[in-house]
Amino acid sequence: MSEMLASTSKGHIEVKNFSLAYETIEGPVQAVTDTQIHVKPGEFVSIVGPSGCGKSTLLNAVAGFLKPTTGVVTVDGEFVNGPSAERGMVFQQYSLFPWKTVRENVEFGLKMRGMPRSQRERAARTLLGLAGLEAFEKHYPEKLSGGMKQRVGIVRALATGPKVLLLDEPFGALDAQTRVIMQQILTNMWQRLKISVLFVTHDIDEAIFLSDRVYCMTARPGSIKAEIPIPLERPRQQSMMMSSEFLALRRGLMSLIREESLKAMGGEINDLGMQGLNIELHGHSLVEVL
Amino acid sequence: MSSPALLRHPEDNMPAIAEAGPVPAVTPPATPPSFGTLALRWYRLNQGRLRATAIGIASLIAFLLVWHLLTTYRVVFFVRFTNVPSPLTVYASFTKAMHDPKFLMHILLSCRRIFIGFSLAAIVGVPLGLIMGRFKLVHEIIFPVAEVLRPIPAIAWVPMAIMLWPTNEQSIVFITFLGSFFPILVNTLHGMSLVDPVLVRAAQCLGARERSIFREVYFPASLPHIFTGLTVGMGVAWVSLIAAEMISGQYGIGYFTWEAYSLVQYADIALGMIAIGVLGLGSSLLIRGAGQLVMPWRST
């Protein structure tokens, strides 16, 4: 079945029986265990989970930076053996090359492919135009705002025409207003390019607003706790975030994650503890009262 | 220059409203700023730099003045200025030296030695550092040897260099090379160790292979540290060169300075020292300039 799909369409990600362990002196530490996920061609899928749950580990394995301890990662039926331009990646830290101008950054993938200079310059200009960054093509990344940097990051990843786009908390470092705009831009690009997207975030609203489907991961060692389809219609509007449908999805995901976050934090954090310091000081210092 | 009217932006009227504090409004609304206001504005923008330049010139003059006073009154206070030449006598020997082809030859020879020794150090040190930083095995083989040789001052190499090389000239260049080689190597290595791994991963995701990653990521990412190494290396190259010339040279500005002492030409001692200082400063300025040319993304 999956082989058939792979032959007809592009960008089908499959992760089967996946586990990944790090070697330490005390023996292997499981980061991710027993995980199955898939992204259908053209689908937008997010992974949410508490920090340290291994969602980035999973994404890095799909990118080809990490090898699974058990299980397989395939894209269109082909095993992932290492990073490649077929799987574009966008990083939280932007990771633009500081020594290259905006346009040279976008050109990079095309240059690696051996495209002649004039041709790749034209391609980069076109892409930058779509992202509204034409005027900044000669700037160095340092001079750009966070939102502009990440737009360059996305355009750079898309320039080589990858089958899938992998994003690792790409908007995590942006302020709330910029993030909303960036989500809209990403959605537009995704709909135009019909590319498969695997998106890692810890922001629940973001995951719901963007995705067709959301995987929720457990605390470390990470595995898939739940898979939630997002039936909200497209194109999605900012106003949908107030709809009862959206809020119901949000409540559901929120409680799933909260459970896992408490687990991930460890120790004895309970509701009582979260009420805060319940000590009356009466004008004394904390040390005196204790 | 374009006319003053073209230089004026609509925002120019804004600060007058926004900063209605103790600072009086600089721009009268709706009329082009006069030469006076432009000059005032230029002065305000460049105040810091002007101040630094003014103080710098004043302190140089003060230095010369103190030197002059100490030598004309032949002050003896722990140190003895009895035989130290005054700035004026040094200037006199400078004007004489400028017409003396021998003095110019000393300087030219020193510069040539620096150029060859330093260039060789850069040509060997930078690629070696890059390769050591990238390939563990090379690092593991070369690093221990480098660590043992590194603390040996270049002057201590003089006898060995004379044994190793058939001519004096070669051994002096060799010492200059050694002096600048290790700072260049160590800083290049340091730069390589600081390359952001995320940038390497970004390049891999865009289809870059080993060779391209080396050229497009590791090398430019290390450039700032490479230039630090080159600057430090240039300083040490001069130190080593002068020492080598004083010990085993027949020509060169270091030899000139030492010879001046032997021949009791006290003014020439100071002249030689100042020449060394100026040459050292000039060569580090050259490297800094080259750095700005090569790394346009770092200039603000």
Interface residues (C-beta under 8 A of the other chain):
Chain A: A63 F65 G82 P83 S84 A85 R87 G88 M89 F91 Q93 S95 L96 F97 P98 W99 K100 F108 G109 M112 R113 Y140 E142 R156 A157 T160
Chain B: D196 V198 L199 R201 A202 A203 Q204 C205 L206 G207 A208 R209 S212 E216 V217 P220 A221 L223 M295 P296 W297
